[in-house]
Structure formats: C-alpha cells, structure tokens
Amino acid sequence: MRFGLVVHTGKKRAIEVAKEILSFLNEKGEEVIVEEGALQEKKFFKGVPGLPLEKMDVDVMITVGGDGTLLRTLQKNPAPVMGVNVGEVGFLTDVNPDSALPALERVLEGNYVIEERSKLQTIYNGERLPDATNEAVLHTASISKMQKFEIYVDMYWAELLRADGIIISTPTGSTCYAMSAGGPILDPRVNALILVPIAPYKISARPIVLPDHAVITIKVAHPRRKAVLVIDGAYQVKISKSDSLLFTKSKAVARFIKFDLNFYKHFQEKMR
C-alpha cells in the first residue's frame, strides 16, 4: 500500500508518533510520502519523499495531530483518512497514539471499513470554495457588532436573522461548533444540513434541520458591516452586502478509516 503522512510539526508528541509510524511502515516494506510542509525541518524526516498535500496520490492518508490537521487534509486530498489524535478532544481523530501501530497493522490486514460522510459545498460569487467536512461559518467581522443575514432555502425567503453569525453544518459537524452554539446532534447517517444561529438577538431564532438536497442562500444584509466566511476553521474570506453565498451538499465525500462504527459509544467517550 501507499501511505501519505500529514504531521502537525508544532506538536512534539506528533513528531514522535509520526517517526514511529514511519519506522513501522518502512519495516513492513510499505511506501510512505510525507507532506512537503512537514519536511521543512529536515531533522524530522531525513531522506523521506515529500509532496504537497493535494498532489499525494495514496491509498491511505494518516494524519498525526488534532481535528484541524485532519480537516485540512480532507479539504485538499480525497484519500481515506486515519486520524491519530495528539490534540485535545479529537472527535474526528479516532486513534490514540498508543494504538497507532496496532491500527496500522489492521489496515495492512484489510481489517477495517471506510465510512463515507457528506461534505458541504460553498459557492461564493459563482466561484466554488473548498468543501467543508464540518461546517461553514458566516460571522460578523466586527467584534461585538451584530450582523444581519438574509436566509433563503430553495429560493424561498426563510428569515432575516440578527446575530453574531450563523453556522451551516453537516451531520459530522453537528458535534463540533454547531453543538457549542446550541445545535442538535445528528447521527452521521442522517441526510441533513443544519442552520445554527450564533448569539441571535431574537429568542425565537432557533436551529433548523434541513434536507441535504436543500439549496441555502445567505446574504449579508447590513449596509456597511462586513462578515467573514470560515470553512472548517481554516479557509476564510471577507463577505460584504454585494456578495452571494450558496450552500449545498457536495458530490464529494469525506472518507474515514474506521475500526468501530458505533457512533454513540464514540460520542460518549469523547464527551466525558
């Protein structure tokens, strides 16, 4: 098999675990390519081939870091991902550092499943932006200055929302920022999208669960204040009143290497 390795080089523990993974796979005779950015510090991975993330043609991608490292990988590469968690909660990174090598042994044996999760497509003024595995967040660009958002669903006017922001979430993202903002938790098998207001002015402004075939259009309604669109906590762009934003379910999917498909067990373990 051909493996890709993406490492959060700002974490000492991540580098240590990545070296163990690299040594293990080399001993097994497997090919490993490391993300080019991780090779900036030559002392980490001497003599290892490196490529930009989007150019890595691999069978399995291994991320060593937190959820942010995994989400960045899914934005740029379609390969199935096995996430090794050296972050905080690590809701999407299932494998603990101590279990990384046994997990890879199972991958080599074919003793795993690939779980597909829906992604969110964003169109900004006719231009397609990177897909989101978790969410797109539209937030006021001015701290403590409330924003106005016009929301349309399938071209029908839905609401004029006064709030700090709004989250457009996938089922996978329902356990992340959307949950913190009071949104519902969705089983990842549910075909839906969620709209979650962030600190809304009206007490009646509540999260809305929509079918995943819905087309969501959001416009900044305030004549002067700008907003910021952030996709999976990484990609961001300034948004003004003249801009158009359209959100739909993407045709692409996020693919996760899984050893246990029990979502509820995993949720309880991570939320302790």
N, C-alpha and C positions, 0 to 999 in steps of 0.2 A: 504493500500500500504506500501511497504518497501522502505525507502529512505536512500540514502547514502549522507553524508555531508563532503565535502572537503573544508578546510578553509586555506587561506593564513594568518597564525598566525603572520606574520611580519607586518601586517597592523591592526592598532587598530580598524578602521572602519569595517574591515572584521569580526573581532571577535564580535563586537557589533551586526552586521547584522545576523551573524550565531546564536547568542544567541536568537535573536528574532524569527528566523526561527525554531529553536529547540523548543522554548516555544510554538509557534503556532502549530506545528505538534504534540507535546505532548498533548496539549489541545484537538486536534482532534482525539486522540487515535491512531495515526499512529506510526509505528516503525521507529526509526532513528538509524543509525550506523554512527559513526564519524570515519574518517580516523585516524589510530593509531598515526601518527605523530602529529596531532593536539591535542592529549591528553598528550603530553609531559609537557605542562603547565597545571597542574591539576586544577588550579583556573579557567580555561576557561570552561571546560565541566565536572564537577564533576558527577560521577555516570553514565556516558553515555558509552554504549558498544562501543569498538573500534576494528577495524581490519585493516590490511594492505590493501591498495587500490585494489590490484589485487585479494584479497580474499573476497571482498564485493559483495555478491550476492543480488542485489537490483533491484527494478522496475524502479526507477528514481534516478539519481545522481544529486545532487545540488552542484555547485562549487561557492564559495564566494571568489572573488579575481579579477584577470585580465585574459587576454587571456592565459598567461603562465600557470596559475593554471588549466584552462580548458583543454589545450593541454596535460598537464602532465596526467590528469585524463583519457583522451581519449586514451593515449598510453597504459594505464595499465588496463582499465576496459571497457567492451563492452556496458554497460548500457547507455540508452539515457540520455543526459545531459541538465540540465537547468542552464545556467550561470548567476550569479548575479555579476554585474560589480562594483568593487570598485578600479579598476585600472585607467589607463589613457584613451585611446580611447575605448578599449574594443570592438573590432569589432565583436568578436565571442560571447561575453557575452551580450546577448540581454536585460536582465532585470536590471533596475536601482534599487538601494537599497530601495527606497521609494515604488517601485512597487512589491517587492519580495513577500509579503504576499498575495496581490490580485492575483498574478500569481500562487502561490501555491494553492489558492482556486480554480482557473480554472483547475489546474492539477487534483485536487481531484474530480472535477466535470466531468472530461474527456473532457473538452473544450479546446483541444489543438491538434496539429498534430506533428508527428515525421518526420523530414526531414532527409533523408539519404544523406550523402556526401561521395564521393570517397576518398580513402586513398592511399598513395604511399608505395609500398613495396621496401625494400632495402636488397640486398644480398651482403654480404662482405666476400670474400674468401669462398663462399659456405655456410656461416652462415647467417641466417635471423636475421636482426636487428629489433628494434621496428618500427612499421608503422608510417608514418607521415600524419597528417591531413592537415598541411600547406605545408611544404617543407623539402627537404634535401638540405643542403648547403655544397659544397665542396670548401674550401678556403685555400689559401696559409697559411702555419704555421708560416712563417716569415714575420713580418710586413714590408711593403714597398718592398718586394721581389716578383716579378711577378712569377706566376706558369704557367706550360704548361699542357694542358689537351687534351688527345685524346678522341674524342667522336664518338661513333658508334650507329646507330639506326637500329634495326632489323638486326644486324651483318654487316651492310654496313658502311664503313667509312664515317663520316659526316664532321668532322672538326678537325683541330689542333688549339686549342684556347690558346692564350697567354693572361692571365687576372689574376686579384686578386682571382677570384673564379667563380663558376657557381652555379646557383640555379635550382633545379629540383622541380617544383611546381605543386600542384593540382589546380583545379579551386578555391577552398576555399582559398588557399594560394596566389592567384593572387592579393588579396587586401592587402597583407602584405609585406614581404621583397621583393618579386618579383616586386611589384608595385614601391617600392622605388628605385629599380635598373633599372627602365625603362620598365618593362614588361607590357603586355596588361592585362586589367581587363576582366576576364571571368565570365559570368553568371554561377552560380554553377551547372546548369542543363547541361552545355556543357560537353561532354565526351572527355576530352583532358588532356594533360600534357604540361607544358611549360618549356623550357630551356632558362634561362636568364643569360647572362654573367655579371660578376661584374667587372667594370672598365677594359674593354678589350683594348688591345693595338691597334687592327685594328678598324677603324671606320666602316668597313663593317660587323663587328661581331654584329649581332642583335638577339633579342629574337626569338625563334622558337616555334610555336604551333604544337604539335604532337597529333595524335590519341591516346586515352588512352590504346589501346591494343599494342602500340609500346613497344619494349624492348630496353632500353637505357643502353649502356655500356660505362663507363668512366674510363680512366686510367690516372694516373699521369705520365707525360712524362719527367719531369725534372729528370736528373740522380741523383741529390743529395738532392734537396729541398723536404721537406715533406709537406703534406697538412693535413687539419683537416676536417673531416666529422661531421656535426652537424645536428641532426634530431629534427625539431620543437623547436629549441633553447635550448634543454635540453640534450639529449643523444649525446655524441661525442666520436670520436675515431681518432687516428692518421693514416694517409694513406701515403704509400710510393710507389715507382715505381713498386715494385713487387706485389702490391695488386690489386685485381679485385673488381670492383663495378658494380652491375647490378640493374637497377631500372625498376619496372613495376607497373601497377595498382594492388593494393591489392584486394583480395577477400573479406576482411573485410571492413566495412563501419563505418564512424562516424555518430552517431545518435544524433540529436539536438531536444530538446523540443522547438516548435515554436508556437507563437500566431499570427504571421503575416508573410506570405510568400513573401511579396513584397520586393525583394532584392534591387531594385533600390531606393525605399524610405529609406531603412535602410542604404544603401551606402551613400546617400546624407546627412543623419542625422549625420553619423559618420565622414564624411569628412569635415564638416563645420569648 
